[in-house]
Amino acid sequence: MLKQQLNFKLSQKLSPQQIQLMKLIQLPTQAFEQRIKQELEENPALDSGKEEVKDEFEEFDNTDQEEQDTETIETEINVDDYLSDDEVPSYRLNTNNYSPDDDEKQVPYASGTSFTQYLQSQLNTFRLDEEELQIAKFLIGSVDESGYLRRSLADIMDDMAFTQNVYTTEDKIEHILMLVHSLDPAGVGARGLEECLLIQLKRKESTESVSLAINILENAFDHFTKKHYSKLISKFNITEDQLRKAIEEIEHLNPKPGSSYSSNTRIVEHVVPDFTIRIGDGTLELTLNGRNAPQMHVSREYSDMLKGYKASKEKSKSQKDAVMFIKQKLDSAKWFIEAIKQRQQTLFVTMSAIMNYQEEYFLTGDERNLRPMILKDIAEEIDMDVSTVSRVANSKYVDTPYGTKLIKVFFSESMTNDQGEEVSTREIKKILEMTIQEEDKRKPLTDDKLAKILKEKGYPIARRTVAKYREQLDVSVARLRKEI
């Protein structure tokens, strides 16, 4: 049975303008520039750069302002809302600091040679029949960016049969793989770390240390990776000095040969800082990247169209449709310009609050001076929502006297030390990192010993917390930090 029912519901929704602003705030500088470019292409009523100065100042004469204010066209829009009603036009309030010779300088993109193309180009130095060449190219195509062949030969054989219509054997693929191993960089095409290191060692000049290193990798790779040095000395009947020289040979090898490939035409991505902090006379100075503050204005041509419509006595339906289209584009342009201004203000206010909150750190550069700070602290300081602060912190960079840093690294949880003071977890991590750097590498400190040392320094944290912080610092366990 169908029936109608009337319900009252109170809900809160974001307007399209608010959604647009939130999206703009989240964008870093380079993405923001792309967004502006996209809007300029989509909205012909929006222009960038300086407004052209016209000599016809009489166009802005407002002597008949009272008459204009009373005229509202049939399309239910007031033309005067979209025309300048100020006695001084906006372009006369702007300064022109640009020379006619100033060009927008952009770095051109270069098309580089890929790692796969680089390897395939080396195949021209070998005499291969058609089938061997297909297998070699397929193997090279299966090499990942680190330089390893992660697939089994059986899978490659089956894949070639299905996709390339090439029926071969594992032995022949193994034979061609040995040829791939002879390509540069050394170690490419290896099926694991052990094979990768062995390929590189066997290309080096044969010395006592190199021979011992090869013997260790071939016969005691597990002992080597676990740093059981005493077992290696006993197994190969060598001195500690001989073992040290062999390990030095291995440590100079590249575990990721693919990453060593470089080309002069490789495209490099750069981080563009959104803010700059400088120290002047003992005080901090914050500036916003100028690329985040573009000059945007409503197209003069569109304003002239409205003036022409207003001046005409007879207004046809097609003219009314056109002016409605112009109205939509002008509204969109005004909203976008306003959103850009709000974005600039939000970014500057948020970063100013962060800079003032962490003033001691920015003046000294010592991470131990970082105060505990969470998103809510800054949100309350600037009277904004936590999500707004998060959008600024997660995608923006700041250029400081100590390097370019992601803003979110300045946020950290807090804990209480033995004196009852709130300290940042980043401060504890920094002290933990320094303690590990200063340890005796012959007898590295275990997590239990690290916890005791931190407790003695006034930071009572558990062993499992030490282990968590150590992993976040990308530091190995004590056994793997051992050196001879």
C-alpha positions as CSV (number, residue, x, y, z in Angstrom):
1,M,0.0,0.0,0.0
2,L,1.4,3.4,-1.1
3,K,1.1,6.5,1.1
4,Q,2.6,9.9,1.2
5,Q,4.4,11.3,4.2
6,L,5.7,14.8,5.0
7,N,9.0,14.9,7.0
8,F,11.0,17.9,8.1
9,K,14.8,17.4,8.1
10,L,17.5,19.7,9.2
11,S,20.8,19.1,7.3
12,Q,24.0,21.0,6.6
13,K,25.6,20.7,3.2
14,L,28.7,22.3,1.7
15,S,28.0,24.8,-1.1
16,P,29.8,24.3,-4.5
17,Q,32.0,27.3,-3.7
18,Q,33.1,25.7,-0.4
19,I,33.9,22.4,-2.1
20,Q,35.9,24.3,-4.7
21,L,37.8,26.1,-2.0
22,M,38.6,22.9,-0.1
23,K,39.9,21.3,-3.3
24,L,42.1,24.3,-4.1
25,I,43.6,24.4,-0.6
26,Q,44.6,20.8,-0.8
27,L,46.6,21.3,-4.1
28,P,50.4,21.9,-3.9
29,T,51.8,24.7,-6.0
30,Q,52.4,22.8,-9.3
31,A,49.0,21.2,-9.2
32,F,47.4,24.5,-8.4
33,E,49.0,26.1,-11.5
34,Q,47.6,23.2,-13.6
35,R,44.1,23.8,-12.0
36,I,44.3,27.5,-12.9
37,K,45.3,26.6,-16.5
38,Q,42.4,24.3,-16.7
39,E,39.9,26.9,-15.5
40,L,41.3,29.5,-17.9
41,E,40.7,27.0,-20.8
42,E,37.2,26.1,-19.6
43,N,35.9,29.6,-18.7
44,P,36.4,32.3,-21.4
45,A,35.2,35.0,-18.9
46,L,38.3,34.5,-16.8
47,D,41.7,36.1,-17.7
48,S,45.1,36.0,-16.1
49,G,47.8,38.6,-15.7
50,K,47.5,42.3,-15.8
51,E,44.4,44.0,-17.1
52,E,45.0,46.0,-20.3
53,V,44.9,49.8,-19.6
54,K,42.5,51.5,-22.0
55,D,42.5,55.2,-22.8
56,E,38.7,55.4,-22.9
57,F,38.4,56.3,-19.3
58,E,34.9,57.7,-20.0
59,E,33.7,54.1,-20.2
60,F,33.9,54.1,-16.4
61,D,32.0,57.4,-16.0
62,N,29.3,56.8,-13.5
63,T,27.3,60.0,-13.9
64,D,24.2,58.0,-14.8
65,Q,24.6,55.6,-11.8
66,E,21.2,56.3,-10.4
67,E,19.5,55.4,-13.7
68,Q,21.6,52.2,-14.0
69,D,20.7,51.1,-10.5
70,T,17.0,51.1,-11.3
71,E,17.3,49.1,-14.4
72,T,16.9,45.4,-14.0
73,I,16.6,43.3,-17.2
74,E,14.0,40.7,-17.8
75,T,16.4,37.8,-17.1
76,E,16.3,38.7,-13.4
77,I,19.9,39.7,-13.2
78,N,21.2,43.2,-12.6
79,V,23.7,44.1,-15.2
80,D,25.3,46.7,-12.9
81,D,26.3,43.9,-10.5
82,Y,28.7,42.8,-13.2
83,L,30.0,46.2,-14.3
84,S,32.3,48.4,-12.4
85,D,30.5,51.0,-10.2
86,D,33.6,52.4,-8.6
87,E,34.8,55.9,-9.5
88,V,38.3,54.5,-9.8
89,P,38.7,51.4,-12.0
90,S,40.6,48.5,-10.4
91,Y,43.4,48.6,-13.0
92,R,44.3,52.1,-11.9
93,L,45.0,50.8,-8.4
94,N,47.5,48.2,-9.7
95,T,51.2,48.9,-10.3
96,N,53.0,47.5,-13.3
97,N,56.4,46.1,-12.3
98,Y,56.8,44.1,-15.5
99,S,59.0,45.1,-18.5
100,P,57.7,44.4,-22.0
101,D,60.9,42.2,-22.4
102,D,59.8,39.9,-19.5
103,D,58.9,36.5,-20.8
104,E,57.5,33.5,-18.9
105,K,60.4,31.2,-18.7
106,Q,59.5,27.5,-18.5
107,V,61.8,24.5,-18.4
108,P,61.3,22.3,-21.4
109,Y,60.7,18.6,-20.9
110,A,63.1,16.2,-22.4
111,S,62.2,12.8,-23.7
112,G,64.8,10.4,-22.1
113,T,65.8,6.8,-22.9
114,S,64.1,4.3,-20.7
115,F,66.0,1.6,-18.8
116,T,64.5,-1.1,-21.1
117,Q,65.5,0.7,-24.2
118,Y,69.0,1.2,-22.9
119,L,69.3,-2.6,-22.3
120,Q,67.8,-3.5,-25.7
121,S,70.2,-1.2,-27.5
122,Q,73.1,-3.3,-26.1
123,L,71.7,-6.4,-27.8
124,N,73.0,-5.0,-31.2
125,T,76.5,-6.0,-30.1
126,F,75.6,-9.7,-30.1
127,R,74.9,-12.1,-33.0
128,L,71.5,-13.6,-32.3
129,D,69.1,-15.4,-34.5
130,E,65.4,-14.2,-34.6
131,E,64.3,-16.6,-31.9
132,E,67.2,-15.7,-29.6
133,L,66.5,-12.0,-30.1
134,Q,62.9,-12.4,-29.2
135,I,63.8,-14.3,-26.0
136,A,66.4,-11.7,-25.1
137,K,63.9,-8.8,-25.6
138,F,61.3,-10.6,-23.6
139,L,63.7,-11.2,-20.7
140,I,64.7,-7.5,-20.7
141,G,61.1,-6.5,-20.8
142,S,60.5,-8.7,-17.7
143,V,63.3,-6.9,-15.7
144,D,61.9,-4.6,-13.1
145,E,63.1,-1.0,-12.4
146,S,65.6,-2.3,-9.7
147,G,67.2,-4.5,-12.4
148,Y,65.9,-7.9,-11.1
149,L,64.1,-10.7,-13.0
150,R,61.3,-11.6,-10.5
151,R,59.7,-14.3,-12.6
152,S,60.6,-18.0,-12.9
153,L,61.9,-19.3,-16.2
154,A,59.0,-21.7,-16.4
155,D,56.5,-18.8,-16.3
156,I,58.5,-16.9,-18.9
157,M,58.5,-20.0,-21.2
158,D,54.7,-20.4,-20.9
159,D,54.1,-16.7,-21.3
160,M,56.2,-16.5,-24.5
161,A,54.3,-19.5,-25.9
162,F,50.9,-17.8,-25.3
163,T,51.8,-14.2,-26.1
164,Q,54.7,-14.4,-28.6
165,N,54.0,-17.7,-30.2
166,V,57.5,-18.7,-29.4
167,Y,58.0,-22.3,-28.2
168,T,61.3,-22.8,-26.5
169,T,62.9,-24.6,-23.5
170,E,64.0,-23.5,-20.1
171,D,67.6,-24.4,-21.0
172,K,67.6,-22.0,-23.9
173,I,66.0,-19.3,-21.9
174,E,68.7,-19.9,-19.2
175,H,71.4,-19.6,-21.9
176,I,70.0,-16.3,-23.2
177,L,69.7,-15.1,-19.6
178,M,73.4,-15.5,-19.1
179,L,73.9,-13.2,-22.1
180,V,71.6,-10.6,-20.4
181,H,73.8,-10.9,-17.3
182,S,76.7,-9.6,-19.4
183,L,74.8,-6.3,-20.1
184,D,75.4,-3.1,-18.3
185,P,74.9,-2.1,-15.5
186,A,76.5,-5.1,-13.9
187,G,74.1,-7.4,-12.1
188,V,71.0,-6.7,-14.3
189,G,68.7,-9.6,-14.9
190,A,69.7,-11.4,-11.6
191,R,67.0,-13.5,-10.0
192,G,68.0,-12.6,-6.4
193,L,70.4,-10.6,-4.3
194,E,72.9,-13.4,-4.1
195,E,73.1,-13.8,-7.9
196,C,73.2,-10.0,-8.4
197,L,76.2,-9.6,-6.1
198,L,78.0,-12.6,-7.6
199,I,77.6,-11.2,-11.2
200,Q,79.2,-8.0,-10.1
201,L,82.0,-9.6,-8.2
202,K,82.9,-11.9,-11.1
203,R,83.4,-8.9,-13.3
204,K,86.0,-7.4,-11.0
205,E,89.7,-8.1,-11.1
206,S,90.5,-11.3,-9.3
207,T,92.2,-10.6,-6.0
208,E,92.3,-12.5,-2.7
209,S,89.5,-10.4,-1.2
210,V,87.3,-10.7,-4.3
211,S,87.8,-14.5,-4.4
212,L,87.0,-14.8,-0.7
213,A,83.9,-12.6,-1.2
214,I,82.7,-14.9,-4.0
215,N,83.3,-18.0,-1.8
216,I,81.4,-16.4,1.1
217,L,78.4,-15.6,-1.1
218,E,78.3,-19.0,-2.8
219,N,78.8,-21.1,0.3
220,A,77.8,-19.1,3.3
221,F,75.3,-16.5,2.1
222,D,73.0,-17.1,5.0
223,H,75.8,-16.5,7.6
224,F,76.8,-13.4,5.8
225,T,73.3,-11.8,5.7
226,K,72.8,-12.6,9.4
227,K,76.3,-11.2,10.2
228,H,77.5,-14.3,11.9
229,Y,81.1,-13.2,11.5
230,S,82.6,-15.7,14.0
231,K,81.1,-18.6,12.0
232,L,82.5,-17.2,8.8
233,I,86.0,-16.9,10.3
234,S,85.8,-20.5,11.5
235,K,84.3,-21.9,8.3
236,F,86.8,-20.4,5.9
237,N,89.8,-20.5,8.4
238,I,90.6,-16.8,7.8
239,T,91.6,-13.8,10.0
240,E,89.3,-11.0,11.0
241,D,91.2,-8.6,8.7
242,Q,90.7,-10.9,5.7
243,L,87.0,-11.1,6.4
244,R,86.8,-7.3,6.8
245,K,88.4,-6.8,3.4
246,A,86.1,-9.3,1.7
247,I,83.0,-7.6,3.3
248,E,84.3,-4.2,2.1
249,E,84.3,-5.6,-1.5
250,I,80.7,-6.8,-1.1
251,E,79.6,-3.5,0.5
252,H,80.9,-1.5,-2.5
253,L,78.5,-3.5,-4.8
254,N,75.1,-2.2,-5.9
255,P,72.2,-4.3,-4.7
256,K,69.9,-2.5,-7.1
257,P,71.7,-2.2,-10.5
258,G,68.6,-0.8,-12.2
259,S,68.7,2.3,-10.0
260,S,72.2,3.1,-11.1
261,Y,71.1,3.8,-14.7
262,S,71.0,7.5,-15.4
263,S,70.6,9.5,-18.5
264,N,71.2,13.2,-19.2
265,T,67.7,13.4,-20.7
266,R,65.9,11.8,-17.7
267,I,63.1,13.9,-16.4
268,V,63.6,14.9,-12.8
269,E,60.6,15.9,-10.7
270,H,61.2,18.9,-8.4
271,V,59.5,19.9,-5.2
272,V,58.3,23.5,-5.3
273,P,58.1,24.9,-1.8
274,D,54.8,26.6,-1.0
275,F,56.3,28.8,1.7
276,T,59.7,30.2,2.7
277,I,60.8,30.9,6.2
278,R,63.9,33.1,6.7
279,I,65.6,34.4,9.9
280,G,66.2,38.2,10.0
281,D,67.5,40.0,13.1
282,G,66.5,37.0,15.3
283,T,62.9,36.9,14.1
284,L,61.2,34.6,11.7
285,E,59.9,35.9,8.3
286,L,57.3,33.9,6.4
287,T,56.5,34.4,2.7
288,L,54.1,32.6,0.4
289,N,55.4,31.4,-3.0
290,G,54.3,34.0,-5.6
291,R,53.1,31.2,-7.8
292,N,50.3,30.7,-5.3
293,A,49.1,34.3,-5.8
294,P,48.3,34.7,-9.5
295,Q,46.7,37.8,-10.8
296,M,43.2,36.9,-12.1
297,H,40.4,39.2,-13.3
298,V,37.1,39.0,-15.2
299,S,37.4,39.3,-19.0
300,R,36.8,42.8,-20.2
301,E,35.2,41.5,-23.4
302,Y,32.5,39.8,-21.4
303,S,31.8,43.0,-19.5
304,D,31.6,44.8,-22.8
305,M,29.0,42.3,-24.0
306,L,26.8,43.1,-21.0
307,K,27.2,46.8,-21.7
308,G,26.1,46.2,-25.3
309,Y,23.1,44.2,-24.1
310,K,22.1,47.0,-21.7
311,A,22.4,49.7,-24.3
312,S,20.2,47.9,-26.8
313,K,16.6,48.9,-26.8
314,E,15.1,45.8,-28.2
315,K,16.1,42.6,-26.5
316,S,15.5,39.4,-28.4
317,K,15.2,35.9,-26.9
318,S,18.6,34.9,-28.4
319,Q,20.2,38.0,-26.7
320,K,18.6,37.0,-23.3
321,D,19.9,33.4,-23.7
322,A,23.3,34.8,-24.5
323,V,23.3,37.1,-21.4
324,M,22.3,34.2,-19.2
325,F,25.3,32.3,-20.5
326,I,27.5,35.3,-19.9
327,K,26.1,35.6,-16.3
328,Q,27.0,31.9,-15.6
329,K,30.5,32.4,-16.8
330,L,31.0,35.6,-14.9
331,D,29.6,34.0,-11.7
332,S,32.0,31.1,-12.2
333,A,34.9,33.5,-12.8
334,K,34.1,35.6,-9.7
335,W,33.8,32.5,-7.5
336,F,37.1,31.2,-8.7
337,I,38.9,34.5,-8.1
338,E,37.4,34.7,-4.6
339,A,38.4,31.1,-3.9
340,I,42.0,31.8,-4.9
341,K,42.1,34.8,-2.5
342,Q,40.7,32.7,0.3
343,R,43.2,30.0,-0.5
344,Q,46.1,32.4,-0.2
345,Q,44.7,33.7,3.2
346,T,44.1,30.2,4.6
347,L,47.6,29.0,3.6
348,F,49.3,32.0,5.1
349,V,47.3,32.0,8.3
350,T,47.8,28.3,8.9
351,M,51.6,28.3,8.2
352,S,52.0,31.5,10.4
353,A,50.4,29.6,13.3
354,I,52.6,26.6,12.7
355,M,55.7,28.8,12.5
356,N,54.9,30.6,15.7
357,Y,54.1,27.4,17.5
358,Q,57.4,25.9,16.5
359,E,59.4,29.1,16.7
360,E,62.2,27.6,18.8
361,Y,62.8,24.9,16.2
362,F,62.8,27.3,13.3
363,L,65.3,29.5,15.0
364,T,67.7,26.7,15.9
365,G,67.0,23.8,13.5
366,D,67.4,21.3,16.3
367,E,64.6,18.7,16.1
368,R,64.9,18.2,19.8
369,N,63.2,21.6,20.1
370,L,60.1,20.5,18.3
371,R,57.1,21.0,20.5
372,P,54.3,18.3,20.6
373,M,51.8,19.6,18.1
374,I,48.6,18.0,16.6
375,L,46.2,19.3,14.0
376,K,43.7,20.3,16.7
377,D,46.3,22.7,18.3
378,I,46.6,24.7,15.1
379,A,42.9,24.5,14.2
380,E,42.0,26.1,17.6
381,E,44.7,28.7,17.1
382,I,43.4,29.9,13.8
383,D,39.7,29.1,14.5
384,M,39.4,26.7,11.5
385,D,38.3,23.1,11.1
386,V,40.9,20.3,11.6
387,S,40.3,19.1,8.1
388,T,41.4,22.4,6.7
389,V,44.7,22.3,8.6
390,S,45.2,18.7,7.4
391,R,44.8,19.7,3.8
392,V,47.5,22.3,4.2
393,A,49.9,20.1,6.1
394,N,49.6,16.9,4.0
395,S,50.6,18.4,0.6
396,K,52.6,21.5,1.2
397,Y,56.3,22.1,1.6
398,V,58.2,24.9,3.3
399,D,61.7,26.1,2.5
400,T,63.6,26.6,5.8
401,P,67.2,27.5,6.5
402,Y,67.6,23.8,7.3
403,G,66.2,22.4,4.0
404,T,62.9,22.0,2.3
405,K,60.5,20.0,4.5
406,L,56.9,18.6,4.3
407,I,54.8,20.6,6.7
408,K,53.2,17.5,8.3
409,V,56.6,16.4,9.7
410,F,56.3,19.2,12.3
411,F,53.3,17.5,13.8
412,S,53.8,14.9,16.4
413,E,52.2,13.3,19.4
414,S,53.3,14.0,22.9
415,M,54.4,12.0,26.0
416,T,55.3,13.0,29.5
417,N,59.0,12.8,30.7
418,D,60.1,12.0,34.2
419,Q,59.8,15.7,35.1
420,G,56.1,15.8,34.1
421,E,56.8,17.9,31.0
422,E,55.1,17.3,27.6
423,V,57.7,16.3,25.0
424,S,57.4,15.5,21.3
425,T,57.8,12.0,20.1
426,R,60.1,13.4,17.4
427,E,62.4,14.6,20.1
428,I,62.6,11.1,21.5
429,K,63.2,9.7,18.0
430,K,66.1,12.1,17.5
431,I,67.7,11.2,20.7
432,L,67.2,7.5,19.9
433,E,68.8,8.0,16.5
434,M,71.8,9.9,18.0
435,T,72.3,7.1,20.6
436,I,72.4,4.4,17.9
437,Q,74.9,6.5,15.9
438,E,77.2,6.7,18.9
439,E,77.0,3.1,19.9
440,D,79.9,0.6,19.5
441,K,79.2,-1.2,16.2
442,R,81.1,-4.2,17.4
443,K,78.5,-4.6,20.2
444,P,75.3,-2.8,19.0
445,L,72.7,-1.9,21.7
446,T,69.7,-4.0,21.9
447,D,66.2,-2.5,22.3
448,D,66.2,-3.3,26.0
449,K,69.5,-1.5,26.5
450,L,68.2,1.5,24.4
451,A,65.1,1.6,26.5
452,K,67.3,1.8,29.7
453,I,69.5,4.5,28.2
454,L,66.4,6.6,27.3
455,K,65.0,6.1,30.8
456,E,68.3,7.4,32.2
457,K,68.0,10.5,30.0
458,G,64.5,11.1,31.4
459,Y,62.3,9.4,28.8
460,P,60.6,6.4,30.4
461,I,59.4,4.4,27.4
462,A,58.9,0.6,27.0
463,R,61.1,-1.7,24.9
464,R,58.3,-2.3,22.4
465,T,58.0,1.5,21.9
466,V,61.7,1.7,21.3
467,A,61.3,-1.0,18.7
468,K,58.5,0.9,17.0
469,Y,60.4,4.1,16.9
470,R,63.5,2.3,15.6
471,E,61.5,0.8,12.7
472,Q,60.1,4.2,11.9
473,L,63.6,5.5,11.7
474,D,64.4,2.6,9.3
475,V,67.2,1.3,11.6
476,S,67.9,-2.5,11.7
477,V,67.9,-4.6,14.9
478,A,71.1,-4.8,16.9
479,R,72.4,-8.1,15.2
480,L,72.2,-6.5,11.7
481,R,74.0,-3.3,12.8
482,K,77.1,-5.3,13.9
483,E,80.4,-4.5,12.2
484,I,83.9,-5.9,12.6
